Amino acid sequence: MTLSNVLLSILWLALITYTVLGGADFGAGMLELFAVGPSGARQDALIVDSMDPVWEANHVWLIFLLVVFFTAFPPAFADINVILFIPLMLAVIGIVLRGAAFAFKVHGIIERSQVARILSRIFSVASAMTPFFLAVAAAAIASGHIQIQSKNLQTNTGSDWLTPFALTIGAMALTLCVTIAAIYLTLEATSRGDTELAEAFRKRGLIAGALTAALGLLGLLLAPSEASFLWNGMLDHAIPLVIATVLIGLAAAAALWFKRYGWARILIVAVAASLLLTWGVSQFPYLIPPDVQVQNAASPQNTQALLLIGIIIALLIVVPSLWFMFYVFKVKKVAGVDVVAHPPTAEPAAE
C-alpha cells in the first residue's frame, strides 16, 4: 500500500468517526423539533444533558479531516472548495448557527421563554443544514458530474449538487443522523431508568431507520442514470459491502425492535461505517471522478511522510484525551445528579 493510500484510509476512518459522533449531535438537534407533548420538556432535557459535555469536541474530527485532506491532497481540496463552495459554505453556516444557538440556549441567561424557543428552532434547523449540505456535496463528487478540465474553475451554482440523486443522499444523511441519535438517546434514557423516554426515542429510531432504508433504495434506483460512475464502481468491486450494509441494517432494526439497545448502538455504528466504506471502495482510486485520482492529487512524498508522523503524534494525544472526556462525562456519572433520571423531590438532598 502506498503512502497516499495509507493517508486516504486514515481520512476515511476520520470521516466514519465524525459521522457516528458528530452525526449523533446533528440528529439530536433535529430530534429536538419533536420534543413535544407531556414529556417534551424531559426529552429536551435529556438531549441537552447528553450533548452538553461532549458536543463541541466531536468537531475535532472535522478539523482533522480538513487539515489532513488539505495537506495530503491539496489540488483535490482546492478544486472541491471552489466548485462546491455554496453547499460547503452553507454547511459551515449551519455549524456556526447551531453552536451559537446551543450555547446561548443552554448556558445563556434566557429570561423569556419565547427567546428560548427561537434558539431551539435555530439549533434544530442548523443541525439539519450541516449534514444535508455535506452529503449533497459528497454525492455531487461521487456522481462523477464534477469535471476538472482547466485551472479556471468556477463555483457551481446548483447544476451538479441540486440533482435528484444528490438531494436524495442529502435527505438520507438527515435520517441516518436522526437514527443514530435516537438509538444513542434510547440507551441513555434506559440507563437512567426512564422507560417512557426510551420508548419514545425507540419509535423515532425505527421510523428514521425505515426512512433511511427507503432513501437508500431510491438512491440505488437513481444511481445508474445520475451517478453512473459510482454505480459501475459499486458493481465492479463493492457488491459485498452493499450486501453487508443491508444485513447489518436489518440486524440493527431487529435489535432496536426487540429492545437490545446496546447491540443496536454497535450495529448502527457499523451501518454508518459500511455505507461510507461502500462509497469509498466504489469510487477508488478517484478523489474527484472522473479526472482526479489519488496519486495525481497527492502531495510530495516527504510532505506525506511528515504528515503521517504528525498524525501519529496527534492521535497519541487526542485519542486518550477524548477517551478520558467521554469516560468522565458519559461513563462515570455520579449517581443522583442527573435531573432527567432523578427529578428533584420536595426535599432535595443538600449538596
GIMO-V103089 format. One record per backbone hydrogen bond with DSSP energy under -1.0 kcal/mol. CO is the residue of the C=O (numbers start at 1). NH is the residue of the N-H. E is the energy in kcal/mol with one decimal. If there is no record, write none. Layout:
BEGIN
co=CO nh=NH e=E
co=CO nh=NH e=E
END
This chain:
BEGIN
co=2 nh=6 e=-1.9
co=3 nh=7 e=-2.3
co=4 nh=8 e=-2.2
co=5 nh=9 e=-2.3
co=6 nh=10 e=-2.1
co=7 nh=11 e=-2.4
co=8 nh=12 e=-2.2
co=9 nh=13 e=-2.1
co=10 nh=14 e=-2.2
co=11 nh=15 e=-2.2
co=12 nh=16 e=-2.3
co=13 nh=17 e=-2.3
co=14 nh=18 e=-2.6
co=15 nh=19 e=-2.0
co=16 nh=20 e=-2.3
co=17 nh=21 e=-1.6
co=18 nh=22 e=-1.3
co=18 nh=23 e=-1.3
co=21 nh=25 e=-1.4
co=22 nh=26 e=-2.4
co=23 nh=27 e=-2.7
co=24 nh=28 e=-2.3
co=25 nh=29 e=-1.9
co=26 nh=30 e=-1.9
co=27 nh=31 e=-2.4
co=28 nh=32 e=-1.2
co=30 nh=33 e=-1.4
co=31 nh=34 e=-1.5
co=32 nh=35 e=-1.4
co=34 nh=36 e=-2.2
co=37 nh=40 e=-1.8
co=39 nh=43 e=-2.5
co=40 nh=44 e=-2.6
co=41 nh=45 e=-2.3
co=42 nh=46 e=-2.4
co=43 nh=47 e=-2.4
co=44 nh=48 e=-2.6
co=45 nh=49 e=-2.8
co=46 nh=50 e=-2.2
co=47 nh=51 e=-2.0
co=48 nh=52 e=-3.0
co=51 nh=54 e=-1.4
co=51 nh=55 e=-2.5
co=56 nh=59 e=-1.4
co=57 nh=60 e=-1.8
co=58 nh=61 e=-1.2
co=59 nh=63 e=-2.3
co=60 nh=64 e=-2.5
co=61 nh=65 e=-2.1
co=62 nh=66 e=-2.3
co=63 nh=67 e=-2.5
co=64 nh=68 e=-2.5
co=65 nh=69 e=-2.7
co=66 nh=70 e=-2.5
co=67 nh=71 e=-2.1
co=68 nh=72 e=-2.9
co=69 nh=73 e=-2.4
co=72 nh=299 e=-2.4
co=73 nh=77 e=-2.2
co=74 nh=78 e=-2.5
co=75 nh=79 e=-2.5
co=76 nh=80 e=-2.5
co=77 nh=81 e=-2.0
co=78 nh=82 e=-1.8
co=79 nh=83 e=-2.7
co=80 nh=84 e=-2.5
co=82 nh=85 e=-1.1
co=83 nh=156 e=-2.3
co=84 nh=88 e=-1.9
co=85 nh=89 e=-2.6
co=86 nh=90 e=-2.3
co=87 nh=91 e=-1.9
co=88 nh=92 e=-2.0
co=89 nh=93 e=-2.6
co=90 nh=94 e=-2.0
co=91 nh=95 e=-1.9
co=92 nh=96 e=-2.4
co=93 nh=97 e=-2.8
co=94 nh=98 e=-2.5
co=95 nh=99 e=-2.0
co=96 nh=100 e=-2.5
co=97 nh=101 e=-2.8
co=98 nh=102 e=-2.5
co=99 nh=103 e=-2.3
co=100 nh=104 e=-2.5
co=101 nh=105 e=-2.4
co=102 nh=106 e=-2.6
co=103 nh=107 e=-2.5
co=108 nh=110 e=-1.1
co=112 nh=116 e=-1.5
co=113 nh=117 e=-2.2
co=114 nh=118 e=-2.2
co=115 nh=119 e=-2.5
co=116 nh=120 e=-2.1
co=117 nh=121 e=-2.2
co=118 nh=122 e=-2.5
co=119 nh=123 e=-2.6
co=120 nh=124 e=-2.3
co=121 nh=125 e=-2.8
co=122 nh=126 e=-2.7
co=123 nh=127 e=-1.7
co=124 nh=128 e=-1.0
co=125 nh=129 e=-1.7
co=126 nh=130 e=-1.6
co=128 nh=132 e=-1.6
co=129 nh=133 e=-2.6
co=130 nh=134 e=-2.3
co=131 nh=135 e=-2.2
co=132 nh=136 e=-2.3
co=133 nh=137 e=-2.2
co=134 nh=138 e=-2.2
co=135 nh=139 e=-2.6
co=136 nh=140 e=-2.1
co=137 nh=141 e=-1.9
co=138 nh=142 e=-2.7
co=139 nh=143 e=-2.0
co=141 nh=144 e=-1.3
co=147 nh=149 e=-1.1
co=151 nh=153 e=-1.7
co=158 nh=162 e=-2.1
co=163 nh=167 e=-2.7
co=164 nh=168 e=-2.0
co=165 nh=169 e=-2.3
co=166 nh=170 e=-2.3
co=167 nh=171 e=-2.4
co=168 nh=172 e=-2.3
co=169 nh=173 e=-2.1
co=170 nh=174 e=-1.5
co=171 nh=175 e=-2.1
co=172 nh=176 e=-2.4
co=173 nh=177 e=-2.3
co=174 nh=178 e=-2.2
co=175 nh=179 e=-2.3
co=176 nh=180 e=-2.6
co=177 nh=181 e=-2.6
co=178 nh=182 e=-2.8
co=179 nh=183 e=-2.2
co=180 nh=184 e=-2.3
co=181 nh=185 e=-2.9
co=182 nh=186 e=-2.2
co=183 nh=187 e=-2.1
co=184 nh=188 e=-2.3
co=185 nh=189 e=-3.0
co=186 nh=190 e=-2.2
co=187 nh=191 e=-2.3
co=189 nh=194 e=-2.4
co=190 nh=193 e=-1.5
co=193 nh=195 e=-1.1
co=194 nh=198 e=-1.9
co=195 nh=199 e=-2.2
co=196 nh=200 e=-1.9
co=197 nh=201 e=-2.6
co=198 nh=202 e=-2.1
co=199 nh=203 e=-2.2
co=200 nh=204 e=-1.6
co=201 nh=205 e=-2.3
co=202 nh=206 e=-2.2
co=203 nh=207 e=-2.3
co=204 nh=208 e=-2.8
co=205 nh=209 e=-2.4
co=206 nh=210 e=-2.2
co=207 nh=211 e=-2.2
co=208 nh=212 e=-2.3
co=209 nh=213 e=-2.2
co=210 nh=214 e=-2.3
co=211 nh=215 e=-2.7
co=212 nh=216 e=-2.3
co=213 nh=217 e=-2.2
co=214 nh=218 e=-2.2
co=215 nh=219 e=-2.5
co=216 nh=220 e=-2.0
co=217 nh=221 e=-2.0
co=218 nh=222 e=-2.0
co=219 nh=223 e=-1.8
co=222 nh=226 e=-2.7
co=223 nh=227 e=-2.6
co=227 nh=231 e=-2.5
co=228 nh=232 e=-2.8
co=229 nh=233 e=-2.0
co=230 nh=234 e=-2.3
co=231 nh=235 e=-2.3
co=232 nh=236 e=-2.0
co=233 nh=237 e=-2.2
co=234 nh=238 e=-2.2
co=238 nh=242 e=-1.9
co=239 nh=243 e=-2.5
co=240 nh=244 e=-2.3
co=241 nh=245 e=-2.5
co=242 nh=246 e=-2.1
co=243 nh=247 e=-2.4
co=244 nh=248 e=-2.7
co=245 nh=249 e=-2.4
co=246 nh=250 e=-2.3
co=247 nh=251 e=-2.2
co=248 nh=252 e=-2.5
co=249 nh=253 e=-2.3
co=250 nh=254 e=-2.3
co=251 nh=255 e=-2.5
co=252 nh=256 e=-2.2
co=253 nh=257 e=-2.6
co=254 nh=258 e=-2.5
co=255 nh=260 e=-3.6
co=256 nh=259 e=-1.1
co=259 nh=261 e=-1.1
co=260 nh=264 e=-2.3
co=261 nh=265 e=-2.2
co=262 nh=266 e=-1.8
co=263 nh=267 e=-2.8
co=264 nh=268 e=-2.3
co=265 nh=269 e=-1.7
co=266 nh=270 e=-1.8
co=267 nh=271 e=-2.2
co=268 nh=272 e=-2.2
co=269 nh=273 e=-2.4
co=270 nh=274 e=-2.6
co=271 nh=275 e=-2.5
co=272 nh=276 e=-2.1
co=273 nh=277 e=-2.4
co=274 nh=278 e=-2.3
co=275 nh=279 e=-1.9
co=276 nh=280 e=-2.6
co=277 nh=281 e=-2.9
co=278 nh=282 e=-2.2
co=279 nh=283 e=-1.9
co=280 nh=284 e=-1.9
co=283 nh=286 e=-2.3
co=285 nh=294 e=-2.7
co=288 nh=291 e=-1.3
co=288 nh=292 e=-2.5
co=292 nh=287 e=-2.4
co=292 nh=288 e=-1.9
co=293 nh=297 e=-1.7
co=300 nh=304 e=-2.3
co=301 nh=305 e=-2.5
co=302 nh=306 e=-2.2
co=303 nh=307 e=-2.3
co=304 nh=308 e=-2.5
co=305 nh=309 e=-2.0
co=306 nh=310 e=-2.5
co=307 nh=311 e=-2.6
co=308 nh=312 e=-2.2
co=309 nh=313 e=-2.3
co=310 nh=314 e=-2.7
co=311 nh=315 e=-2.9
co=312 nh=316 e=-1.8
co=314 nh=318 e=-3.5
co=315 nh=319 e=-1.8
co=317 nh=321 e=-1.4
co=318 nh=322 e=-3.0
co=319 nh=323 e=-2.6
co=320 nh=324 e=-2.5
co=321 nh=325 e=-2.2
co=322 nh=326 e=-2.8
co=323 nh=327 e=-2.5
co=324 nh=328 e=-2.5
co=325 nh=329 e=-2.6
co=326 nh=330 e=-2.6
co=326 nh=331 e=-1.3
co=327 nh=332 e=-3.6
co=331 nh=333 e=-1.5
co=334 nh=337 e=-1.5
co=338 nh=342 e=-2.4
END
